[in-house]
């Protein structure tokens, strides 16, 4: 009798611990992955940023000379600390993961300071180029906003600092 009670108790524990998990037969698409991360169209994200900060965002008319299949934008409002608000724009290639160019735009109150090689834009604006672990960056201020251009290190040899300066000049 005691053996039956233990066996029943054991079965209850084992079977109650089994969780049924249904796998989604379709993994998320490339586009859905970005949407899950809060990305949307560049135009919609820019509008959100402009409406929030009562400003006008100018984007470059020149992009790096590597191919992109998609572009996404995301406005992040730091409601807790009020110091990390920014607009993130990503140019990506679905088939060539290394082709990644990003533009982060911050209001002056949230600007970040960097050190690196100094460059001067055509209008006299000063910019700084520096290399980081995953991206190479060019940072400058224009139209009362801080722009941070970043190119993935895997393709940085195709997009040298002078190209980032040229992109910055196109704003």
C-alpha positions in Angstrom: 0.0 0.0 0.0 2.8 2.4 0.9 4.5 1.5 -2.3 1.3 2.5 -4.3 1.1 5.9 -2.5 4.8 6.6 -3.2 4.4 5.6 -6.8 1.3 7.8 -7.2 3.0 10.7 -5.5 6.1 10.2 -7.8 3.9 10.2 -10.9 2.0 13.3 -9.9 5.3 15.1 -9.4 6.8 13.9 -12.7 3.7 14.7 -14.8 3.0 18.0 -13.2 6.6 19.1 -14.0 6.2 18.4 -17.7 5.6 21.5 -19.7 4.1 21.4 -23.1 5.9 23.8 -25.4 4.7 24.4 -28.9 7.3 25.5 -31.3 6.4 28.2 -33.7 6.6 26.6 -37.1 7.7 29.8 -38.7 10.7 31.6 -37.2 10.4 35.4 -37.3 11.4 37.0 -40.6 14.2 39.5 -40.8 11.7 42.3 -40.8 9.8 40.9 -37.8 13.1 40.7 -35.8 13.6 44.4 -36.2 10.0 45.2 -35.4 10.3 43.1 -32.2 13.2 45.3 -31.3 11.0 48.4 -31.6 12.2 49.5 -35.1 9.8 50.9 -37.6 10.1 53.0 -40.7 12.8 55.7 -40.6 10.2 58.3 -41.5 7.9 57.4 -38.5 10.8 57.3 -36.1 12.1 60.7 -37.3 8.6 62.2 -36.9 8.4 60.9 -33.3 11.8 62.4 -32.5 11.0 65.7 -34.1 7.6 66.0 -32.4 9.2 65.1 -29.0 12.0 67.6 -29.3 10.3 70.2 -31.4 13.1 70.2 -34.0 13.9 69.2 -37.6 16.1 66.2 -38.3 18.2 66.3 -41.5 19.5 63.0 -42.7 22.5 62.5 -45.0 21.9 62.4 -48.8 25.0 60.3 -49.2 25.4 56.8 -47.7 28.4 54.4 -47.6 29.2 52.7 -50.9 28.1 49.3 -49.7 24.7 47.7 -50.4 21.8 47.8 -48.0 18.4 46.0 -48.4 16.6 47.6 -45.5 16.5 50.7 -43.3 14.9 51.1 -39.9 14.4 53.7 -37.3 13.6 53.8 -33.6 13.0 56.7 -31.3 13.9 55.9 -27.7 12.6 58.1 -24.9 14.4 57.6 -21.6 11.4 58.2 -19.3 13.3 57.1 -16.2 16.6 59.1 -16.4 15.8 61.6 -19.1 19.4 61.5 -20.4 19.4 58.7 -23.1 16.8 60.0 -25.5 17.9 59.3 -29.0 16.9 58.5 -32.6 18.6 55.3 -34.0 18.6 54.7 -37.7 20.0 51.4 -39.1 20.9 50.6 -42.7 21.3 46.8 -43.0 21.7 44.1 -45.6 19.6 41.0 -45.1 22.1 38.9 -47.0 25.4 40.5 -46.0 25.4 40.9 -42.2 28.6 43.0 -42.2 26.9 45.7 -44.2 25.7 47.7 -41.3 25.7 51.5 -41.0 24.1 53.4 -38.2 23.2 56.9 -37.4 22.4 57.9 -33.8 21.0 61.4 -33.2 20.8 63.0 -29.8 19.6 66.3 -28.5 22.2 68.7 -27.1 21.2 68.0 -23.5 22.0 64.3 -24.0 25.2 64.7 -26.1 28.1 62.4 -25.4 31.8 63.5 -25.4 34.4 61.5 -27.4 38.1 61.8 -28.1 39.8 60.9 -31.4 41.1 62.2 -34.6 39.7 65.7 -35.4 38.2 66.5 -38.8 36.6 69.7 -40.1 33.4 69.6 -42.2 32.9 72.0 -45.2 30.9 74.4 -43.0 33.6 74.6 -40.4 31.9 72.1 -38.0 34.3 70.0 -36.0 34.0 66.3 -35.9 35.8 63.4 -34.2 36.6 60.0 -35.7 37.5 57.1 -33.4 37.5 53.3 -33.6 35.8 51.2 -31.1 35.5 47.4 -30.6 32.7 46.7 -33.1 32.2 50.0 -35.0 34.2 53.0 -36.2 32.5 56.3 -35.5 32.4 59.8 -36.7 30.7 62.3 -34.3 29.7 65.9 -34.9 27.1 68.5 -34.1 24.8 70.0 -36.7 21.4 71.7 -36.6 21.6 71.7 -32.8 21.8 67.9 -32.7 24.6 65.5 -32.1 25.1 63.0 -34.9 27.0 59.7 -34.4 27.7 57.9 -37.6 28.9 54.3 -37.2 30.2 51.7 -39.7 30.7 48.1 -38.7 34.4 47.2 -38.4 34.0 44.3 -40.8 33.4 46.7 -43.7 35.4 49.7 -42.3 38.1 49.2 -44.9 35.5 50.0 -47.6 34.2 53.1 -45.7 37.3 55.1 -44.4 37.0 58.1 -42.2 37.0 60.4 -45.2 33.8 58.7 -46.5 32.1 59.3 -43.1 33.2 63.0 -43.3 31.6 63.1 -46.9 28.4 61.6 -45.5 28.4 64.2 -42.7 28.9 67.0 -45.2 25.8 65.8 -47.0 23.5 66.7 -44.1 
